[in-house]
Amino acid sequence: MTVHHDLHSRPETPPAPGRTHEHAWLTESAHRTSTGLIRYVICPDCGSRRVDRQPHPQVPPAALSRAVSPP
């Protein structure tokens, strides 16, 4: 199963307004740069997106941007 397939097969149940949740970031796309792997990620539960950078394959990604919620 691909990430794309998984994103579109999950039910769309965003959290109620004013409620928070822990994002479960999934990579939509990625590309390599001289500073590491840049990942464009989405939370399938609420649709928020952000950009992460992973400097080395054995280091977890870190956020380069803040999470942006859908309109």
C-alpha positions, 0 to 999 in steps of 0.5 A: 500500500502506498502513502497516497493510497493510505491517505485517500482510504482513511475516513475524513474525521477531523478533530472537533474545533478547539480540540487538539491531537497529536499529528501522525505525519505521513510523507507525501513527497521528498527530495534530496538536497545538500543538507539532507532529505526534505519531506513534505508531510501531511497529517491524515487526521486533520489535513495539516501540512508542514515541511521537515528536513532529515539530515541523515537516514538514521536521524529523525526528521525535524520541522522546517516549517510550522504546521499549516491547517487547511482552510 
